[in-house]
Every structure is written in structure tokens, then in C-alpha cells.
Amino acid sequence: MATSETGPALPDRHPPDGVTGAAGAGTGAASRPAARVPIDRKRQPSGDEARERAMRAAISVIAEKGTAALRMSDIAARAGMSTGHILYHFGKKDRLLLEVLAWSQADLWARFQQAADRAASPAEKLELFVRFYLPRHQGDERYALWTQVLAQRHDEAGRRILTELLDGWDERLEAILREGRDLGHFADVDLPEFTVRAVAMLSGLSEDVMFGRSRWQHTSAHAFALSALERELRPPGQG
């Protein structure tokens, strides 16, 4: 469940080095409440502007309060919009959470693709994948959104959306591995099996980072994960 480099974990609006989310889009740690925007009822945003403002506000509030305590009025206050305006665009809270997560991931993937298109090799793309997947810090908003939405009960439509988002990360990693293998840069691994193990490792590391495990206070989870993947992908005969 990726998050990070956006600016997942929301990796905020800066690049995957900006999610990252998942995912992620606030820019600061969840422990620092974002300022509320005064409501100007004479000029409520409309269309895409309103939806983006609402979703960014939702991500920020979710990081602070979690999904259980989330109220539409909290999002409205943070976005500088009326509660009625939020309800008009999203209706139920469950729908809002899924839409925010999908929007966050689309934003993160766009940033990842931009960076990957500039990468000179599959190895550089792999490094980018790891960087975009892992939370940037404890409290990363994109990753917080991922974990809290996954913990909710979902109907079939919601499960389908979440499955597509999760599969999206697997597909991107497998494409990088296939390119590297075909070019002779990576070992000839079983792509589906390696992808499952790699994503499981990254998810476990992400949970460690979000929990604040002391082992990552002085060691880079990113460097650890990349080293482990590169060790397995090194072609035979290369030191």
C-alpha cells in the first residue's frame, strides 16, 4: 500500500518526493493540525476545485482523528466549505473515504510515472518504486489513510475499488521487474512470486515506520528494502 513520495504516506503534493500514497496529500506530520480555512459563503468552490479541496481536507482530518471519529462537518471546516457542499459532492462518508483514497493514489501514481519516465534504467525505477511505496515518516498521511480505509467494512463495490488499487502497485512493480529481466539487468526470477514477496516486505516495513519502531530511527527503511531486493535480483556472476 503505497504512499510516500507525493507530497500514500499522503507521500503531500511534492513528488514522490510526493502518494505515497495510496496513496499520500497533506504535507506535514499528522501531529500538527492544519489551519482551518475561513468559510466564504459568497464564493464556495465548484466542480474539480471543490472536490480536490475537500479531498485534501479529508486526508488531513483523517490523519488527525482517524476514520471512526471523522465528521463531514470537520472536513467542511478544514476546507473552508459548507457541510452541505461536502455532502453534495460525496454523500456518505464511506464513499468519501474511497474516493479520497482513489484520488490520492492516482495523484501518487502520476508522480511516480513522471519520475520513472526520466529514469535511466530499471534499477533506478526500482529505487523509485520503493521510495514511493514506503511512508516518508511516522504519521505519513497517505499511508494513514490507506490503513484506516482498509480496516473498514466494505460492500462488494468498495472491495473492488480497493483490490484495483492494491493490484495497481503489484502491476507497476512487475512491469519494472520484467523490463529489468528482459534487458539482462535483473536475474530471471518468478515475476508474480517475487512481486508478492517484495510488496509484502514493503508493507511490513511501512507498518514499522508508521508505528515508529526504534530500529528505523537511525537506519533507512528505504535503503534496507532496496538492498534486499537488489540482492535477489542481481544476475548470476555479478558481484
C-alpha distance (Angstrom), angle and dihedral (degrees) to the residues before:
residue distance angle dihedral
M1 . . .
A2 3.54 . .
T3 3.65 132.8 .
S4 3.44 126.1 142.2
E5 3.63 128.3 92.5
T6 3.66 101.6 57.5
G7 3.27 114.0 85.3
P8 8.60 52.9 -84.8
A9 3.52 74.7 132.8
L10 4.24 67.2 43.2
P11 4.16 63.6 -87.5
D12 5.16 65.8 -153.6
R13 3.65 116.9 -123.2
H14 3.77 96.7 -60.0
P15 3.75 119.1 92.3
P16 3.39 127.2 -69.3
D17 3.07 64.0 -75.7
G18 3.84 47.6 59.5
V19 5.37 138.5 42.3
T20 2.53 94.1 27.6
G21 2.66 69.7 168.4
A22 3.28 152.3 131.2
A23 1.90 31.4 -152.6
G24 4.31 150.1 -58.0
A25 4.71 129.1 -123.4
G26 3.67 119.7 144.2
T27 3.70 115.3 67.7
G28 3.76 107.3 -141.4
A29 3.75 138.3 57.6
A30 3.77 115.9 -73.5
S31 3.79 90.5 -118.1
R32 3.81 92.2 70.6
P33 3.82 109.9 72.3
A34 3.78 114.0 -135.9
A35 3.78 118.5 -122.7
R36 3.77 116.7 -98.8
V37 3.77 117.4 -117.7
P38 3.82 114.4 -126.9
I39 3.79 112.2 -114.1
D40 3.79 114.3 -115.0
R41 3.77 102.5 -168.0
K42 3.80 91.1 -172.7
R43 3.77 90.6 64.4
Q44 3.76 115.2 31.9
P45 3.83 112.6 171.6
S46 3.77 116.9 -109.6
G47 3.79 139.6 -156.0
D48 3.80 118.1 -8.1
E49 3.81 92.4 -5.0
A50 3.79 91.2 58.0
R51 3.81 94.1 45.9
E52 3.79 93.8 48.8
R53 3.78 93.1 46.8
A54 3.80 90.8 48.7
M55 3.78 93.5 48.2
R56 3.78 93.6 49.0
A57 3.78 89.6 49.2
A58 3.81 90.7 48.4
I59 3.79 92.2 53.0
S60 3.79 90.8 51.5
V61 3.81 94.2 47.9
I62 3.82 92.6 45.2
A63 3.80 90.5 53.4
E64 3.81 89.2 54.0
K65 3.79 102.7 39.2
G66 3.78 107.6 16.0
T67 3.78 125.2 -127.2
A68 3.82 97.7 -77.0
A69 3.81 94.0 61.4
L70 3.81 94.2 37.3
R71 3.80 115.4 123.5
M72 3.78 126.7 -172.0
S73 3.80 87.8 -129.2
D74 3.83 89.6 59.9
I75 3.79 90.7 55.2
A76 3.78 91.4 46.2
A77 3.80 92.2 51.6
R78 3.81 92.1 47.9
A79 3.81 91.9 48.3
G80 3.80 95.7 44.6
M81 3.79 90.5 -119.1
S82 3.78 135.0 118.1
T83 3.80 120.1 -97.6
G84 3.79 88.8 -122.0
H85 3.79 89.6 56.8
I86 3.80 91.3 53.2
L87 3.80 91.7 48.2
Y88 3.80 90.5 49.0
H89 3.80 91.7 57.5
F90 3.79 100.2 38.8
G91 3.78 112.3 13.7
K92 3.80 109.0 -167.4
K93 3.79 123.2 36.4
D94 3.81 92.5 -123.1
R95 3.78 90.6 57.8
L96 3.79 90.9 47.8
L97 3.81 92.5 53.2
L98 3.80 93.5 50.5
E99 3.79 92.6 46.1
V100 3.79 92.0 48.6
L101 3.79 91.1 50.3
A102 3.81 93.0 47.7
W103 3.80 91.0 47.5
S104 3.79 91.4 47.9
Q105 3.79 92.1 51.5
A106 3.80 93.7 46.4
D107 3.80 88.5 52.6
L108 3.80 91.0 48.3
W109 3.79 94.4 47.1
A110 3.80 91.3 49.7
R111 3.80 89.4 54.7
F112 3.78 91.4 45.8
Q113 3.81 92.0 50.6
Q114 3.79 92.1 49.7
A115 3.78 90.3 53.1
A116 3.83 93.2 42.8
D117 3.80 91.3 51.7
R118 3.80 88.1 60.0
A119 3.81 94.4 46.2
A120 3.79 115.8 113.0
S121 3.81 97.7 -148.1
P122 3.81 144.6 11.8
A123 3.82 87.6 -102.5
E124 3.81 90.1 60.4
K125 3.80 90.2 47.9
L126 3.79 90.0 51.4
E127 3.80 90.2 52.5
L128 3.79 89.6 50.6
F129 3.79 91.7 49.4
V130 3.80 91.5 54.2
R131 3.79 91.8 45.8
F132 3.79 93.4 50.2
Y133 3.79 93.6 44.2
L134 3.80 100.4 51.7
P135 3.81 123.0 72.6
R136 3.77 113.4 -103.1
H137 3.78 93.0 -136.6
Q138 3.77 143.7 -17.7
G139 3.78 106.7 -62.5
D140 3.82 94.5 26.1
E141 3.79 102.1 173.9
R142 3.78 98.0 -141.6
Y143 3.76 93.3 52.8
A144 3.80 91.7 43.7
L145 3.79 88.3 55.7
W146 3.81 91.4 50.1
T147 3.78 95.7 50.8
Q148 3.79 94.8 45.2
V149 3.80 95.2 47.1
L150 3.82 91.8 47.5
A151 3.80 89.5 53.0
Q152 3.81 92.2 59.9
R153 3.79 125.6 90.4
H154 3.81 111.3 -105.6
D155 3.78 135.7 -168.2
E156 3.79 121.1 -127.3
A157 3.79 93.1 -85.7
G158 3.79 91.7 51.2
R159 3.80 92.3 47.7
R160 3.79 89.5 51.1
I161 3.80 91.5 53.8
L162 3.80 92.4 48.3
T163 3.80 92.3 46.8
E164 3.79 90.8 52.7
L165 3.79 90.9 50.6
L166 3.79 93.2 49.1
D167 3.80 92.1 45.3
G168 3.80 88.9 51.5
W169 3.79 90.9 68.6
D170 3.80 92.4 47.8
E171 3.79 91.2 50.5
R172 3.79 93.1 50.6
L173 3.78 93.1 49.7
E174 3.79 93.2 45.8
A175 3.81 90.4 51.9
I176 3.81 90.3 54.0
L177 3.79 91.7 48.1
R178 3.79 92.2 48.5
E179 3.79 92.3 50.4
G180 3.80 91.6 49.0
R181 3.79 92.6 47.2
D182 3.81 93.5 47.8
L183 3.81 91.0 50.3
G184 3.80 91.7 48.1
H185 3.80 92.8 -115.3
F186 3.82 93.9 114.1
A187 3.79 132.9 42.2
D188 3.80 118.4 -98.8
V189 3.80 96.5 -97.1
D190 3.79 128.3 167.6
L191 3.80 96.4 -94.4
P192 3.84 100.9 -153.9
E193 3.81 93.3 43.3
F194 3.80 94.1 45.4
T195 3.81 90.8 47.4
V196 3.80 92.2 53.5
R197 3.81 92.0 50.2
A198 3.80 93.9 44.0
V199 3.81 94.5 50.3
A200 3.80 91.1 45.1
M201 3.81 89.8 53.7
L202 3.81 92.3 48.1
S203 3.80 91.2 48.5
G204 3.79 91.0 51.6
L205 3.79 91.9 48.8
S206 3.80 89.6 48.1
E207 3.79 91.1 55.3
D208 3.80 89.5 49.9
V209 3.80 91.5 52.3
M210 3.80 93.2 46.7
F211 3.80 91.2 48.1
G212 3.78 90.8 50.0
R213 3.81 99.0 -121.2
S214 3.79 108.4 -169.1
R215 3.80 92.2 -131.1
W216 3.81 89.7 75.0
Q217 3.79 97.1 48.0
H218 3.79 92.4 87.3
T219 3.82 100.8 17.4
S220 3.79 127.8 64.6
A221 3.80 114.6 -117.3
H222 3.80 86.8 -162.0
A223 3.80 93.0 56.4
F224 3.81 91.5 44.3
A225 3.81 93.1 52.2
L226 3.79 94.6 44.0
S227 3.80 92.3 49.4
A228 3.81 91.4 51.0
L229 3.81 92.8 49.7
E230 3.79 94.6 44.7
R231 3.80 91.1 49.7
E232 3.80 91.1 58.7
L233 3.79 93.9 41.0
R234 3.79 96.4 50.3
P235 3.84 108.0 118.2
P236 3.83 116.5 -117.5
G237 3.78 113.2 -86.4
Q238 3.78 95.4 26.6
G239 3.77 115.8 114.9
